[in-house]
Amino acid sequence: MQQPQTDIIREEFMIPSDTDGIELFVRNKRLASLATFTPERTLLFVAGSTYPASTSFDLPLDGVSWMDHLARRGFDVYLVDIRGYGRSTKPAEMAGPPLDHAPVVRTPVAVADVGAAVSFIRKRRGLDRINLMGWSWGTTIMARYTSDHPDHVAKLILIAPQWLRTTPSAADAGGTLGAYRIVDRTAARARWLNGVPEDKRTAILPDAWFETWAEATFAQSELRPDRLRAPNGTVQDSRDYWASGKPIYDPAEITVPVLIVHGDLDRDCPIDMAQAVFARLSSAPTRSWIEIRDATHSLFLETGRWQAFDAVDGFLAAGSR
């Protein structure tokens, strides 16, 4: 399906995964005039453990999404919803009561889904490599894919990276984990603004911006209008790995340029996680970090988002590897 948006072309695809019956939603945006495709100007987004990429990176706020911004700068930009999220197929285990099945969509499954999307893009454009950007759990997915397939990645961007955890995960309510968990719209706002001083909350996240995001995100749920299902695989991974001192990937195995972007008010993935990842990027030819003041875990959906946009623009424009 192709839909023009002013000077931007939007195309949407359902691509096969490595599992029969599971298809992945992929969106592409680019300038209508773009005719030459290169690794340096091709990028794939993936989101975190609770919400889909399709309502995170292509959400128009003040008339422009991050995908729009990159497309208008001449990028061929994509996003993929991991299975179980957004518009991708939900595993059969998510159809019944959650405790009937073990947690679904663990990190290796998500890495394979990213691999399917990368292969789709590379084949479509005839490219050997592309740029990858992940947020939260998405940083683990993208970093693991990069360490496993360095020849397929040009540059890596990590927004609020996960690492070993010494504090409870905001996504883990404790108790026995089933296949999925229920996320409530009201609780989503409280989690977003956790730790933000009361006098800064509206300045960081205007009410209208939250409602725009919530309407888009919860509208995709079969539990509309104020609840959605999120796979619990990432929560089980947090217990088994991040909270148990066992990293899911080794940053030292990443051999491409890396940028970390982090908000100083992030309580989901505090600054010590970003510091730990940055310190271990010993094989990356370049490593950069930007810390954004008065920004949370969802910094690119807040009023300070242009600082993240500008940092990524500069990183992608820097000399290729």
N, C-alpha and C positions, 0 to 999 in steps of 0.2 A: 504494500500500500504506500502511495506516495502523496504527500500533502505539502504544497508550497506554503511557506510562512514568510511573507515579504520576500526577501532575497535568499531565504534559507529553504533548502529541500529537506524534508523529513521522510525517512523510510522506516518501516517496522517489519520485523521478521519473527517467525517462530522457527528456530533451528533445532535439529536433533541433538540430544545429549548422548552420552555413552550408555544410556539405559532405555530399553524399549518402553515406549509410552510416555516418556518424559521429554517435553520440548521446552526450550528456553526462549524467553522474550528478549529481543535485541532491537534497539532503536539507533538510528544513524541520523546525524544532522551535518550539513555542509552547505557552503555557498553554492547557489545554482551555477555560478561561473567556474567552480573548481573543476579542473580537468586533469591535473597532475597530482598523483598521490605518492607520498614519501613516508618512510618510517618516522622521520622527525616531526611530521605534522599529522600523525594519526594517533589517536588516543582512545583507550577503553576505560570506562568507569565501572567500579563495583562497590556496592554499599556494605553495611554492617550486619549485625546479628538479628535485628528486629524489623527493619523497614526496607523496602525495595529501592533499587537504584532509580527506577523510573519516576518516583515522586521525590527523589532527593536531588539529583543532579540536573533534572530537566523541569524544575519548578519555577515558573515565571514570578519573580518578586521585583516590584517596580518595573515590570515589563520585560525582564530578561532573566533567563536561567544561566547556569554555568555552561551548559551545552551550547546555548545560543551565543554566549560570549566567545567561546572558543571557535565555534563555527564562523562567526563574523570576523575572526582573526585569521581565517584561512585554514582551519583544522578540519580534518575528516574525523568527527568525534562520535563515539559509540558508548552505549551503556548496555549492561546485561543484568537481568534479574536472575539470581540464583534460584534453582528449583525450590518450590515451597514459598516463594516470595513474589509479591506483585502479580504480574501477568504471566509468569512462567507456570508450568504444570506443578500441581501439588502432589507429593507422594501419596499413594493410597492410604498410608498409615495416618494421614491427617484428616481422613474423612470420618473416622469414628471417635469414640471417647479417647482422650489422650493417654490414659493409663493402660490402654489395651496394647500399646507398643512402646518399644524403647525409643529414645530420642533419635530423630531423623535429621538428615542433612548435616553430617559432621564435616570437618574441614577438608579431608581428602576428596569428598564428594563435590564440595564447592570448588576446590582447585580444578577438578576435572571439568566442571561446568565452565569455568573461566577458560580452560584449555580449548573447549569446543568453540567458544566465542572468538578466541584469538585465532584459531585455525580458520574459522569462517571469514574473518576480516582479512587475514593474510592471503587466503586463496582469492577472495573477491577482488582485492587490490593488487595482487601480484607482489607482495612485500615479504621480506624475510623477517622484519622486526616491527614492533609498534611500541608506543608508550603505554604504561599501565598506571592507573591511579586507584587506590583503595582507601576506604574510610573505616576506622575501627576494626571489627573483625575482617573487613575487606583488606586491611593492610596485611594481615596474616595470610589471607588467600593469595594476594598478589605477590607478596614476598616469597612465599613458598613456591609459587609457580615460577617466579624469576630465578630462584636458586636452582630449580630443577631444569629450567629451559632458558638459560642465559642468552642463547643465540636468537631467541624469539622476542627479546625485550630490548628496546633502545634506552629508555629511562624509566625510573620508578618513582612514584610520588606516594607518600604515606601520610594520610590525614588522621591524626590522633591514633598512633600505633599502639596495638596491644603488646604487652610483655608480661613477665612473671608478676603475679599479683599477691600483694600482702594485705589488701583490703577486700571486703566482699564485692562481688560483681553486682551492679545495679540490675542486671537482667536475671539474677538468680534469687528467687524468693525462698529457697531452701526446700527441704522435703524431697519426696520421690519425684523424679522427672519422668514425664510421659513423652509421647512423640512430639508434642507441641505445647505451647502455653498461650493463654489469652492475654492480649494487651488492650488496656482500656484507654480511651482517648484522654480522659481527665488525668489519669496517672502519667500519661506520656508528657504532658506539659510540666507536671511536678518534677519528673525525672530530668527533663531538659534543663530546667532552671535550678536544679539542686546545687546549693552552694553559692548562688548568685545573690549579692546583697539586694534587698528589697528595692532600694532607690535606683538600682540599675536595670531592673528586669525589663521594663517597658522599652527603655532605650536600646537594649541589646536585642530583644525579641518583641517587636510591636505586636499587639493583639491581632491585628489584621494579617500579619505574616504567619503567625501560628495557625490561625483559622484557615488560611489558604493552603498551608501544608497539610493540616489535619483533614480538610475536605478531600483533597486529592488522595491522600494515603488511605484513609478509612473507607473511601468510596469504592476501593478495589476489593474490599472484604465481603465475603458472603454473609458476614455477621453484621452488616451495616445497621445503623450509621456510626456506632461509636466503639466497636470492638473488632479485633482481628486476631487471626491465628499466626503465630510465629514458630518455626521449627525450633526444637530444643537441642539440636546437635551441638550448636556452639556453646550452650550452657554446660552440657556434659563435657565438652572439650576443656572449658575453663576449669572445671573441677579436676579433671584427669591430668591436665597439663599445666596451664598457667598458674593455678592455685597450688600445684604440687611440685613446683620447681623444675618442670620439664618443658623446655621450649619446643614449639611445634616446628620451628625452622631455625637455622643458624644464620644470622645476619652476615657473618664473615664469609659465607658462600655466595653472597650477592656481588656480582662483578660489573654492574652497570652504575651510572650516576644515580644518586638518590637524593630526594628532597623530603624532609619531614616538615609538616605544618601542624602546629599545636596551639590550643587556646589556653590561656593562663587560668581560666576558671573551669577547666575540664575536670569533672569528678569521676567520669566513667573510666577514662584512661589518663590518670594523673601524670604530671610532668616526669616523675621518676621512670615511668615506662619509656617515654620518648628518649630520655637521656640514656637509658640502658641500650636501646636499639642503636642510637646514634654512635655510642662508644664502640659498639661491636661491628660497625660497617668498615672493617679493616681492609677489605678487598675492593671496595667501590673506588673507581678512579676519582670521583668527586663526591662529597657529601655536604649537604647544606641543611640548615634549619632556620625556620622562622617561627617565633613565638608571638602570638597575637594577643594584645592586651584586651581585657573585657570581652572575652570570647569563650564559649563553652565547647562541649564535645561536638555540637552541630554548628560549628563556626561559619560554615559556608552558606548557611541559611539565616544568618543574622546580619545586623546592620554593618558589622565590620568585615563582611565577606569580601569586599574589594581588596583588602590586604592579602587575603589568600589568593584571589584571582591574580593580582599583580605578581605575587611571589612565584606562582606556577608559570605565568607568562614569561617571566625572566629566566626561570630554570629551563623551560623548554626551548627558549631562544638561544641559550648559551651553546658553545661549541659542541658538536656531536662527538660521541665516543670514538 
